[in-house]
Amino acid sequence: MEKSIKYKIVFLFALIFGIYNNQAKAQTLDNYLQMAAENNPRLLSAYAEFEAAMQRAPQVASLPDPTLTMSAFGRMIETRVGAQEARFSLMQMFPWFGTLKAKEDAATLMAEASFQNYLNLRNEVFLDIKSVYAEIYALEKTIELKEENLEILNSYRELALSGFRSGNSPMVNVVKVDIQRDAAITEIELLQDQRKPLQTRFNLMLEREPLEVIVVQDTLTFQKFEAIVDTDDFFENHPTVNALEKQRLAYEIQETVAQKEGLPMVGLGVDYSIISKRTDANPEMNGQDAIMPMVSVTLPIFRKKIKAARKEAEFMGASIIQQQEAQKNELWNSYEMALYELDRAVKLLSLYERQLESSNQANRLLVSGFSNSIIDFDEILQMNQDILMYEIQKIEALKNGFSAEARLEYLFSKTE
């Protein structure tokens, strides 16, 4: 009972404080994570599995049920002190010393492993939510850019039309702008069509209505991480690795359980016989009921199943050790890729900022030159497309950097 209360407290602590590990994120995102922690079906299912695992310990730590045997004689058996009318036997078996405690410890460790799996699943759900949130942010910002670009193309159309009317530029410039405007309108429509599947995916993770409105912050932020120098034990406390460690310890105890189950069980009981009085004589203790203490011992002579149980636990423990190594390698590979993606996003953002600054300056000069009839209109359109491309790439870099940081936060998560 105490362990169950302990884990419930840890569970509530995880819900309240576990999602506030990045203060740079907007409050709305924190609220979404809180909703997921409280309502996500996968998380609720995983926590219910942990609660169920906690109920295993009191089951295996209990003594076997006592055996009560009642016998009534169709034809009473005569004894020296009277006829034996009925007989009652009560027997309680006791496993070898420490067997029940070992079983309880193994079951408790398995429950702790289940809780670590819950924590890892919670972190994975948070990672998924952050990733989809970044996708929604990038989509909305790209639509905004496309709409702003459409307004710019409208102004360029007026500029080209004004140049045609004044005889300074051909009508083909207006047609070229119309071609780009038509493409921009179609691109905006296609991007808007992407809203529904992303919106549905995000809301279903929060167990909300599929088309419920999602509030997205104005910008995404992330920080550069320092590379890890000492990697030997870095992932030891990750929930996935810790869950496997709990299982390994449980299988070690299972070996002990198998060994103890190969030892005798001792039974203590009592036999009570109801004796009727003799009428033809009056011997000493005439008609007195008989009470007889009993002791029984099991003889575990069939050793094959005991040896097999020990070997099973031994092999499962060896398997868990290899799983731990494989999991650490996977976490390390994910860490290296996430660190690369984050560093790449930082460098690309710096590059796009410089390119946008130079491109906007060049664009102003091109528009001024076209007004003075010294610049070809195609250069203005091309520069405008370049600026749009850099803006979209900047959004993509922000999204990728935010997602990479979320991945690192998942990898850095510790046992709570």
C-alpha positions as CSV (number, residue, x, y, z in Angstrom):
1,M,0.0,0.0,0.0
2,E,2.8,2.4,0.9
3,K,4.5,1.8,-2.5
4,S,1.2,2.4,-4.3
5,I,0.8,5.7,-2.6
6,K,4.4,6.6,-3.3
7,Y,4.0,6.1,-7.0
8,K,0.7,8.0,-7.1
9,I,2.5,10.9,-5.5
10,V,5.3,10.7,-8.1
11,F,2.7,10.4,-10.9
12,L,1.0,13.6,-9.7
13,F,4.4,15.3,-9.4
14,A,5.2,14.3,-12.9
15,L,1.9,15.8,-14.2
16,I,2.4,19.1,-12.4
17,F,6.1,19.7,-12.8
18,G,7.3,17.4,-15.6
19,I,6.1,19.5,-18.5
20,Y,7.6,22.8,-17.3
21,N,11.2,22.0,-18.1
22,N,11.6,24.6,-20.8
23,Q,10.5,28.1,-19.8
24,A,11.2,29.5,-23.3
25,K,8.1,27.7,-24.6
26,A,4.9,29.7,-24.7
27,Q,2.3,29.1,-22.0
28,T,-0.2,27.8,-24.6
29,L,2.2,24.9,-25.4
30,D,2.5,24.1,-21.8
31,N,-1.3,24.0,-21.5
32,Y,-1.5,21.6,-24.4
33,L,1.1,19.3,-22.7
34,Q,-0.9,19.4,-19.5
35,M,-4.0,18.4,-21.4
36,A,-2.2,15.5,-23.0
37,A,-0.9,14.3,-19.6
38,E,-4.4,14.3,-18.2
39,N,-6.4,13.0,-21.2
40,N,-4.2,11.2,-23.7
41,P,-5.6,7.6,-24.0
42,R,-2.2,6.0,-24.4
43,L,-0.9,7.7,-21.2
44,L,-4.0,6.8,-19.2
45,S,-3.7,3.2,-20.5
46,A,0.0,3.0,-19.5
47,Y,-0.7,4.4,-16.0
48,A,-3.5,1.9,-15.6
49,E,-1.1,-0.9,-16.5
50,F,1.3,0.3,-13.8
51,E,-1.5,0.4,-11.2
52,A,-2.4,-3.2,-12.3
53,A,1.3,-4.2,-11.9
54,M,1.3,-2.8,-8.4
55,Q,-1.5,-5.2,-7.5
56,R,0.7,-8.2,-8.4
57,A,2.9,-7.8,-5.3
58,P,0.3,-8.5,-2.6
59,Q,-0.9,-11.5,-4.6
60,V,2.4,-13.3,-4.8
61,A,3.3,-12.3,-1.2
62,S,0.3,-14.1,0.3
63,L,0.4,-17.5,1.8
64,P,-1.4,-20.3,0.0
65,D,-5.0,-20.8,1.1
66,P,-5.4,-23.2,4.0
67,T,-7.1,-26.6,3.3
68,L,-10.1,-27.7,5.4
69,T,-11.2,-31.3,5.0
70,M,-14.5,-32.6,6.5
71,S,-15.3,-36.3,6.7
72,A,-18.6,-37.9,7.8
73,F,-18.8,-41.7,8.2
74,G,-21.7,-43.5,6.7
75,R,-20.9,-46.3,9.1
76,M,-19.3,-45.1,12.3
77,I,-15.9,-46.5,13.2
78,E,-15.7,-47.9,16.6
79,T,-12.8,-46.9,18.9
80,R,-12.0,-47.8,22.5
81,V,-13.5,-44.6,23.8
82,G,-16.5,-44.5,21.4
83,A,-17.7,-44.4,17.8
84,Q,-16.0,-41.9,15.5
85,E,-18.8,-39.8,14.0
86,A,-17.0,-37.1,12.0
87,R,-13.5,-35.8,11.3
88,F,-12.2,-32.3,10.5
89,S,-8.7,-31.5,9.2
90,L,-7.2,-28.0,8.8
91,M,-3.8,-27.6,7.1
92,Q,-1.8,-24.5,6.3
93,M,1.3,-24.8,4.0
94,F,4.3,-22.4,4.5
95,P,6.8,-21.8,1.7
96,W,10.5,-21.9,2.5
97,F,11.8,-18.9,4.5
98,G,12.1,-15.8,2.3
99,T,10.2,-17.2,-0.7
100,L,7.2,-14.9,-0.4
101,K,9.4,-11.8,0.3
102,A,11.5,-12.6,-2.9
103,K,8.3,-13.0,-4.9
104,E,7.1,-9.6,-3.6
105,D,10.4,-7.9,-4.4
106,A,10.4,-9.3,-7.9
107,A,6.8,-8.1,-8.5
108,T,7.5,-4.7,-7.1
109,L,10.5,-4.3,-9.4
110,M,8.4,-5.2,-12.4
111,A,5.8,-2.6,-11.3
112,E,8.6,0.0,-11.1
113,A,9.7,-1.0,-14.6
114,S,6.1,-0.4,-15.7
115,F,6.1,3.0,-14.2
116,Q,9.4,3.8,-16.0
117,N,7.7,2.8,-19.2
118,Y,4.8,5.1,-18.4
119,L,7.3,8.0,-17.9
120,N,9.0,7.2,-21.2
121,L,5.6,7.1,-23.0
122,R,4.6,10.4,-21.5
123,N,7.9,11.9,-22.8
124,E,7.3,10.4,-26.2
125,V,3.8,11.9,-26.3
126,F,5.1,15.3,-25.3
127,L,7.8,15.0,-28.1
128,D,5.1,14.2,-30.7
129,I,3.0,17.1,-29.5
130,K,5.9,19.5,-29.8
131,S,6.8,18.2,-33.3
132,V,3.2,18.6,-34.6
133,Y,3.0,22.0,-32.9
134,A,6.1,23.0,-34.8
135,E,4.6,21.7,-38.0
136,I,1.4,23.8,-37.4
137,Y,3.5,26.9,-36.6
138,A,5.5,26.5,-39.9
139,L,2.4,26.0,-41.9
140,E,0.7,29.1,-40.5
141,K,3.7,31.3,-40.9
142,T,4.2,30.0,-44.5
143,I,0.6,30.8,-45.3
144,E,1.2,34.3,-43.9
145,L,4.3,34.8,-46.0
146,K,2.5,33.6,-49.1
147,E,-0.4,36.0,-48.5
148,E,2.0,38.9,-47.9
149,N,3.9,37.9,-51.1
150,L,0.5,38.0,-53.0
151,E,0.1,41.6,-51.8
152,I,3.6,42.4,-53.0
153,L,2.9,40.8,-56.4
154,N,-0.3,42.9,-56.6
155,S,1.8,46.0,-56.0
156,Y,4.3,44.8,-58.7
157,R,1.4,44.4,-61.1
158,E,0.4,48.0,-60.5
159,L,4.1,49.0,-61.0
160,A,4.3,47.0,-64.3
161,L,0.9,48.4,-65.5
162,S,2.0,51.9,-64.7
163,G,5.2,51.4,-66.6
164,F,3.3,50.1,-69.6
165,R,0.9,53.0,-69.6
166,S,3.8,55.4,-69.5
167,G,5.5,53.5,-72.3
168,N,8.5,52.6,-70.1
169,S,7.9,48.8,-70.0
170,P,6.1,46.2,-72.2
171,M,2.7,44.6,-71.4
172,V,4.5,41.2,-71.0
173,N,5.7,42.3,-67.5
174,V,2.1,42.5,-66.4
175,V,1.5,39.0,-67.8
176,K,4.5,37.7,-65.9
177,V,3.2,39.1,-62.6
178,D,-0.2,37.5,-63.3
179,I,1.4,34.1,-63.8
180,Q,3.2,34.3,-60.4
181,R,0.0,35.6,-58.7
182,D,-2.0,32.7,-60.0
183,A,0.7,30.3,-58.7
184,A,0.8,32.0,-55.4
185,I,-3.0,31.8,-55.0
186,T,-3.0,28.0,-55.7
187,E,-0.1,27.5,-53.3
188,I,-2.0,29.3,-50.5
189,E,-5.0,27.1,-51.1
190,L,-2.9,23.9,-51.0
191,L,-1.3,25.0,-47.8
192,Q,-4.7,25.8,-46.2
193,D,-5.8,22.3,-47.1
194,Q,-2.9,20.9,-44.9
195,R,-4.4,22.6,-41.8
196,K,-7.1,19.9,-41.2
197,P,-5.0,16.8,-41.0
198,L,-2.4,18.5,-38.7
199,Q,-5.2,20.0,-36.6
200,T,-6.9,16.6,-36.3
201,R,-3.7,14.8,-35.4
202,F,-2.8,17.4,-32.7
203,N,-6.2,17.5,-31.1
204,L,-6.6,13.7,-31.0
205,M,-3.4,13.5,-29.0
206,L,-5.1,15.8,-26.5
207,E,-8.4,13.8,-26.7
208,R,-10.2,16.9,-28.0
209,E,-12.6,17.5,-30.9
210,P,-10.6,17.0,-34.1
211,L,-11.3,20.5,-35.5
212,E,-10.9,22.5,-32.2
213,V,-8.9,25.7,-32.6
214,I,-5.2,25.5,-31.9
215,V,-3.4,28.6,-30.7
216,V,0.1,28.9,-32.0
217,Q,2.7,31.3,-30.5
218,D,4.2,34.1,-32.6
219,T,7.6,32.5,-33.0
220,L,9.5,29.4,-32.0
221,T,12.7,29.6,-29.9
222,F,15.4,27.1,-29.1
223,Q,18.8,27.1,-27.5
224,K,22.1,25.5,-28.6
225,F,23.2,22.5,-26.5
226,E,26.7,21.8,-25.5
227,A,28.0,18.5,-26.7
228,I,28.5,15.8,-24.1
229,V,32.1,14.8,-23.4
230,D,31.6,11.9,-21.0
231,T,29.1,9.5,-22.6
232,D,29.8,6.3,-20.6
233,D,26.9,6.6,-18.1
234,F,25.0,9.5,-19.6
235,F,21.8,7.5,-20.5
236,E,21.8,5.3,-17.4
237,N,18.9,7.1,-15.9
238,H,16.8,7.4,-19.0
239,P,13.4,5.8,-18.3
240,T,13.8,3.2,-21.1
241,V,17.2,2.1,-19.7
242,N,16.0,2.3,-16.1
243,A,12.9,0.2,-16.9
244,L,15.2,-2.5,-18.3
245,E,17.4,-2.3,-15.2
246,K,14.4,-2.9,-13.0
247,Q,13.4,-5.9,-15.1
248,R,17.0,-7.2,-14.9
249,L,17.0,-7.0,-11.1
250,A,13.6,-8.7,-11.0
251,Y,14.9,-11.6,-13.0
252,E,17.8,-11.9,-10.6
253,I,15.4,-12.2,-7.8
254,Q,13.4,-14.7,-9.9
255,E,16.4,-17.0,-9.8
256,T,16.3,-16.8,-6.0
257,V,12.6,-17.6,-6.1
258,A,13.2,-20.6,-8.3
259,Q,15.9,-21.9,-6.0
260,K,13.7,-21.4,-2.9
261,E,10.7,-23.1,-4.6
262,G,13.0,-26.1,-4.9
263,L,13.1,-26.4,-1.1
264,P,10.5,-28.2,1.0
265,M,7.2,-26.5,2.0
266,V,6.2,-27.1,5.6
267,G,2.5,-27.6,6.6
268,L,1.0,-27.1,10.0
269,G,-2.4,-28.3,10.9
270,V,-4.8,-29.9,13.2
271,D,-7.1,-33.0,13.0
272,Y,-10.3,-33.0,15.1
273,S,-12.5,-36.1,15.5
274,I,-15.9,-36.2,17.0
275,I,-16.3,-39.3,19.3
276,S,-19.7,-40.4,20.7
277,K,-19.9,-42.1,24.1
278,R,-20.1,-45.8,24.6
279,T,-23.2,-47.1,26.2
280,D,-22.0,-50.6,26.8
281,A,-19.1,-49.5,28.9
282,N,-17.5,-46.5,30.6
283,P,-13.8,-46.5,29.8
284,E,-11.5,-43.6,30.7
285,M,-12.1,-40.6,28.4
286,N,-15.3,-42.1,27.2
287,G,-16.8,-40.0,24.3
288,Q,-14.0,-37.4,24.5
289,D,-13.3,-35.8,21.1
290,A,-9.8,-36.3,19.7
291,I,-7.5,-33.4,18.7
292,M,-4.3,-34.2,16.9
293,P,-1.7,-31.7,15.7
294,M,-0.2,-32.4,12.2
295,V,2.9,-31.5,10.4
296,S,3.5,-32.1,6.7
297,V,6.5,-31.6,4.4
298,T,6.5,-31.4,0.6
299,L,9.2,-33.4,-1.1
300,P,10.4,-31.5,-4.2
301,I,12.1,-34.4,-5.9
302,F,11.2,-33.5,-9.4
303,R,14.0,-31.0,-10.1
304,K,13.7,-30.5,-13.8
305,K,11.1,-27.8,-13.5
306,I,13.2,-26.0,-10.8
307,K,16.3,-26.1,-12.9
308,A,14.3,-24.8,-16.0
309,A,12.9,-21.9,-14.0
310,R,16.3,-20.9,-12.8
311,K,17.7,-21.1,-16.3
312,E,14.8,-19.1,-17.7
313,A,15.4,-16.3,-15.2
314,E,19.1,-16.4,-16.0
315,F,18.6,-16.2,-19.7
316,M,16.1,-13.4,-19.4
317,G,18.5,-11.4,-17.3
318,A,21.2,-11.9,-19.9
319,S,18.7,-10.8,-22.6
320,I,17.9,-7.6,-20.6
321,I,21.6,-6.7,-20.4
322,Q,21.9,-6.8,-24.2
323,Q,18.6,-4.9,-24.6
324,Q,20.1,-2.2,-22.3
325,E,23.2,-1.9,-24.5
326,A,21.1,-1.7,-27.6
327,Q,18.8,0.9,-26.1
328,K,21.8,3.1,-25.0
329,N,23.2,2.8,-28.5
330,E,19.9,3.9,-30.0
331,L,19.6,6.8,-27.6
332,W,23.2,7.8,-28.4
333,N,22.5,7.7,-32.2
334,S,19.4,9.8,-31.7
335,Y,21.4,12.3,-29.6
336,E,24.0,12.7,-32.3
337,M,21.5,13.3,-35.0
338,A,19.4,15.7,-32.9
339,L,22.6,17.6,-32.0
340,Y,23.5,17.8,-35.6
341,E,20.0,19.0,-36.6
342,L,20.1,21.7,-33.9
343,D,23.5,23.0,-34.9
344,R,22.5,22.9,-38.5
345,A,19.3,25.0,-37.7
346,V,21.4,27.6,-35.8
347,K,23.8,28.0,-38.7
348,L,21.1,28.1,-41.3
349,L,19.1,30.7,-39.4
350,S,22.2,32.9,-39.3
351,L,22.8,32.5,-43.0
352,Y,19.2,33.3,-43.9
353,E,19.2,36.4,-41.8
354,R,22.2,37.7,-43.7
355,Q,20.8,36.7,-47.0
356,L,17.5,38.4,-46.2
357,E,19.2,41.6,-45.1
358,S,21.2,41.7,-48.4
359,S,18.3,40.6,-50.6
360,N,15.9,43.3,-49.2
361,Q,18.5,45.9,-49.8
362,A,19.0,44.7,-53.4
363,N,15.3,44.5,-53.9
364,R,14.9,48.2,-53.0
365,L,17.6,49.1,-55.4
366,L,16.0,47.0,-58.2
367,V,12.6,48.6,-57.7
368,S,14.1,52.1,-57.8
369,G,16.1,51.2,-60.9
370,F,13.0,49.9,-62.7
371,S,11.2,53.1,-61.9
372,N,14.1,54.9,-63.6
373,S,13.9,52.5,-66.6
374,I,17.4,51.0,-66.0
375,I,16.5,47.6,-64.6
376,D,14.8,44.7,-66.3
377,F,11.5,43.7,-64.5
378,D,12.5,40.0,-64.5
379,E,15.2,40.9,-62.0
380,I,12.6,42.3,-59.6
381,L,10.4,39.3,-59.9
382,Q,13.4,36.9,-59.4
383,M,14.6,38.9,-56.3
384,N,11.2,38.8,-54.8
385,Q,11.1,35.0,-55.3
386,D,14.5,34.7,-53.7
387,I,13.3,36.7,-50.6
388,L,10.2,34.6,-50.3
389,M,12.4,31.4,-50.5
390,Y,14.7,32.7,-47.8
391,E,11.8,33.6,-45.5
392,I,10.3,30.1,-46.0
393,Q,13.7,28.4,-45.4
394,K,14.0,30.5,-42.2
395,I,10.7,29.2,-40.9
396,E,11.7,25.6,-41.8
397,A,15.0,26.1,-39.9
398,L,13.1,27.4,-36.9
399,K,10.8,24.4,-37.0
400,N,13.7,21.9,-37.4
401,G,15.6,23.5,-34.6
402,F,12.6,23.5,-32.3
403,S,12.0,19.8,-33.1
404,A,15.6,19.0,-32.5
405,E,15.6,20.7,-29.1
406,A,12.4,18.8,-28.2
407,R,14.2,15.5,-29.2
408,L,17.2,16.4,-27.0
409,E,14.9,17.2,-24.1
410,Y,13.4,13.7,-24.5
411,L,16.8,12.2,-24.6
412,F,17.9,14.2,-21.6
413,S,14.8,13.1,-19.6
414,K,15.7,11.3,-16.3
415,T,13.9,9.0,-14.0
416,E,11.5,10.9,-11.8
